[in-house]
Amino acid sequence: MAKQNDVEVISVPNLLQAKVGGPISQGDLHMIEKAEEALKDLRADFGQWLEEEVDKLEAAAKVVKEKGLKGPEGEELFVRAHDLRGLGTTYEFPIVTRLAGSLTKLIDLDEKRQKAPVGLALAHVGAIRAALNQNIRDANDPVAAELAVELEKQSIAFAEPWED
């Protein structure tokens, strides 16, 4: 004879449903359209927001150029690159996401920052700035594509020993 276990079912409230004022039905799809319209309105600000983020990256890079990647300086550069990796595509610059992703791969661990070539990290920062200044948004630009490939190749080659 099998022993029966007591089971308690916990129903979690649907907080999203509460926030939108009740159940979402087929007729409520206009909310998605409203959100898309709001996003279109924000697009005008994307360039300025991206500019501000790249300024922060460059400020961190300036400190790294003076003091190196070890310690809080390298950590700050990583944080700024990580932010841009997430924001580039959102702000309609997927090449920035790609370049920042390569930079984060290069310096994501303290152990890597101890030995990472500062020049390679700074080359990533320069490439990100150039993409923004030249309005190069993706790898359809042959020079940007070649530069991204080369930076990625060098980052991967450096990072391989840590990828176990």
FENKA-V630773 format. One record per backbone hydrogen bond with DSSP energy under -0.5 kcal/mol. NH is the residue of the N-H (numbers start at 1). CO is the residue of the C=O. E is the energy in kcal/mol with one decimal. If there is no record, write none. Layout:
nh->NH co->CO e->E
nh->NH co->CO e->E
This chain:
nh->10 co->8 e->-0.5
nh->11 co->9 e->-0.6
nh->12 co->10 e->-0.6
nh->15 co->13 e->-1.3
nh->18 co->14 e->-1.7
nh->19 co->15 e->-2.2
nh->20 co->16 e->-1.9
nh->21 co->18 e->-0.9
nh->22 co->17 e->-3.0
nh->25 co->23 e->-0.6
nh->28 co->25 e->-1.9
nh->29 co->26 e->-1.3
nh->30 co->27 e->-0.6
nh->31 co->28 e->-2.2
nh->32 co->29 e->-1.0
nh->33 co->29 e->-1.4
nh->34 co->30 e->-2.5
nh->35 co->31 e->-2.3
nh->36 co->32 e->-2.4
nh->37 co->33 e->-2.2
nh->38 co->34 e->-2.4
nh->39 co->35 e->-2.1
nh->40 co->36 e->-1.9
nh->41 co->37 e->-1.9
nh->42 co->38 e->-1.5
nh->43 co->39 e->-1.3
nh->44 co->40 e->-0.5
nh->44 co->41 e->-0.6
nh->45 co->42 e->-2.4
nh->46 co->42 e->-0.6
nh->46 co->43 e->-1.2
nh->47 co->43 e->-0.5
nh->49 co->45 e->-2.4
nh->50 co->46 e->-2.8
nh->51 co->47 e->-2.3
nh->52 co->48 e->-2.2
nh->53 co->49 e->-1.9
nh->54 co->50 e->-2.6
nh->55 co->51 e->-2.3
nh->56 co->52 e->-1.8
nh->57 co->53 e->-2.0
nh->58 co->54 e->-2.7
nh->59 co->55 e->-2.2
nh->60 co->56 e->-2.1
nh->61 co->57 e->-2.3
nh->62 co->58 e->-2.2
nh->63 co->59 e->-1.5
nh->64 co->60 e->-2.1
nh->65 co->61 e->-2.7
nh->66 co->62 e->-1.4
nh->67 co->63 e->-3.0
nh->68 co->64 e->-2.9
nh->73 co->70 e->-0.6
nh->75 co->71 e->-1.7
nh->76 co->72 e->-2.4
nh->77 co->73 e->-1.8
nh->78 co->74 e->-2.3
nh->79 co->75 e->-2.5
nh->80 co->76 e->-2.3
nh->81 co->77 e->-2.4
nh->82 co->78 e->-2.9
nh->83 co->79 e->-2.2
nh->84 co->80 e->-2.0
nh->85 co->81 e->-2.3
nh->86 co->82 e->-1.4
nh->87 co->83 e->-1.7
nh->88 co->84 e->-2.7
nh->91 co->87 e->-2.8
nh->92 co->89 e->-1.9
nh->93 co->88 e->-3.5
nh->95 co->137 e->-2.6
nh->96 co->93 e->-1.3
nh->97 co->93 e->-1.3
nh->98 co->94 e->-2.3
nh->99 co->95 e->-2.6
nh->100 co->96 e->-2.8
nh->101 co->97 e->-2.2
nh->102 co->98 e->-1.9
nh->103 co->99 e->-2.1
nh->104 co->100 e->-2.6
nh->105 co->101 e->-2.0
nh->106 co->102 e->-1.5
nh->107 co->103 e->-1.6
nh->108 co->104 e->-0.9
nh->113 co->109 e->-2.4
nh->114 co->110 e->-1.6
nh->115 co->111 e->-0.6
nh->115 co->112 e->-1.2
nh->116 co->112 e->-2.2
nh->118 co->116 e->-0.5
nh->121 co->117 e->-1.8
nh->122 co->118 e->-2.8
nh->123 co->119 e->-1.9
nh->124 co->120 e->-1.5
nh->125 co->121 e->-1.6
nh->126 co->122 e->-2.4
nh->127 co->123 e->-2.2
nh->128 co->124 e->-2.3
nh->129 co->125 e->-2.3
nh->130 co->126 e->-2.5
nh->131 co->127 e->-2.3
nh->132 co->128 e->-2.0
nh->133 co->129 e->-3.0
nh->134 co->130 e->-2.5
nh->135 co->132 e->-1.0
nh->136 co->131 e->-2.8
nh->137 co->135 e->-0.8
nh->141 co->138 e->-1.1
nh->142 co->140 e->-0.6
nh->145 co->141 e->-2.6
nh->146 co->142 e->-2.3
nh->147 co->143 e->-2.6
nh->148 co->144 e->-2.8
nh->149 co->145 e->-2.4
nh->150 co->146 e->-2.4
nh->151 co->147 e->-2.7
nh->152 co->148 e->-2.7
nh->153 co->149 e->-2.6
nh->154 co->150 e->-2.3
nh->155 co->151 e->-2.4
nh->156 co->152 e->-2.9
nh->157 co->153 e->-2.3
nh->158 co->154 e->-2.0
nh->159 co->155 e->-2.6
nh->160 co->156 e->-1.8
nh->162 co->159 e->-1.7
nh->163 co->159 e->-0.5
nh->163 co->160 e->-1.8
nh->164 co->162 e->-1.0
